Amino acid sequence: MILVDKSTIQNIPFLHLVKEEYIDKQVPVCFFIHGFTSAKEHNLHYAYYLAEKGFRVILPDCLEHGERSTGKSEHQLGQVFWKIVLNTIHELSIMKNHFEEKGLLARNGVGVAGTSMGGIVTLGALTQYDWISSAVSLMGNPTYVKFAQAQLSQVESLGYELPFSEEEIENMLSELAHYDLSLQPEKLSGRPLMFWHGKRDKVVPFNLTHEFYQSILPYYESQEDNLLFIEDDKADHKVTREGVLKLVEWFEKHLSA
């Protein structure tokens, strides 16, 4: 039987899924981060498949999402998008430490994955934490600075006035550079990393992510099995069933106690 527990760590609400027989055991842990305007419950199908394979799965609500929503509109959320991303990266460490202190963390057994904004969080987290053993980005983007600049250009092209001063934008881009995996690919250190992206994605650009993947191929020359990019010619900004199952396969292959 798979148990689903709802809990909180330092104001971070999360769902915890694990097989009943593993509830007090050290098993690999997967943190799965939801997308923009989504919530933890919307990714229960990923968690169920992973828990079935013996993983402990943690689904947190990001700042301003799910139980932590303060009623902001999508437009207002967009203005704090990067604040949410960086906050979630920091909270991953809080959650990991919690399970480590409880003695439930398998050595070299921490996976991080997410969809869209969650994929962006995943890729940024790889620049901060060497304890991430394996990662999967579904429709994510590692090029924080370029992507943020593209977002700002899009807002301007739609005729909106940017809610930030030039100095604020400069400071934001400078901060994002610290989490931009494309600026520090050596931090991957050959860790298993899978991408899934639809070629028709108009929300998170396919090209930026694919270009990054091609740029890191030399870092995986002697360990090609640790890097995978799955592109879907027909998909837009929605993960297919194949993408879901490939994520589960990836962790099954690359994440173990």
Disulfide bonds with the S-S distance in Angstrom:
none
